Amino acid sequence: MDSRGRWRDNVHIERLLRKVKYEDIYLQGYESLQALKQGLASYFDFYNRHRYHQNLDYETPDQRYRSFQAKDLAA
């Protein structure tokens, strides 16, 4: 089997899109494309820098990324 159409291939992006829709888009009700672009930029900044993630041991993605960068520099 070539793995096309398997749920595991898309589970992470589907989970992210569900969070974006329910935590930002549906709550804000953007009126224009420009407002949507600005709102999504703001949300992804929040998502990566301030929102703690359970599967990252309650770290933000930026904190986890910086910890890996520090390990690479130390090696």
N, C-alpha and C positions, 0 to 999 in steps of 0.2 A: 504494500500500500504506500502511496506517495505522500500521505499525511495531509492532503488537501481537504479542507472542510472540517478538520478535527477541532473540537472545542478548545483543546489545550493550546492551540496555536494563537487564539485570539482572546483568551481569558483575561489577560492583563489589560489590554487596550479596551475591552468591553467594560471592565470594572472601572477604569479611569473615566471613560465617557459617561457611565452611569453617575459617578460622583460629580462630574462637571455639570451634568444636566440638573440633578436634584439639589446640589449645593449652590449653584450659581444661576444658570440660565432660567430655570423655572421660577426662581425667587425674584430675579431682577426684572424679567419681562422686557427685554431690550426692544426699543422702538426702531432702531436703525442699525445698519451693518457697522457703521463707525462706532456706535456705542457698544455693540457686541464685541468688536475687536479690542476696544479699550478694556471692557469688562473681563474678557478672557485673559488678556495680558496681566491684569491685576490679580485675577484668581490664580493663575499658574505661578505667579510670584509668591502668593500666599501659600499655595500648595507645596511648593518646593522649599521655601524658607521658614515657614512658621507652623505648618500643620504637621503634627506628629503622626507617624504611621505605625500601626501595631506590628506589621510584619518586618519593620526595621528596628524592633525593640524600642519603640517609642522615641525614635530619633527622627529628625527631618531628613529628606533626601540630601540636602546640602551638607548637613552634619556628617552623614554617612559617606558622602563623596569625599569630603575633606579628610576624614579619618583614613580612607584608602590612599589618598594622595600622600599623607604623612608617612604611611607605612612604606610606600614606594620610594620616597626620598630617603628614609632611614636605611633602606636596604642597599 
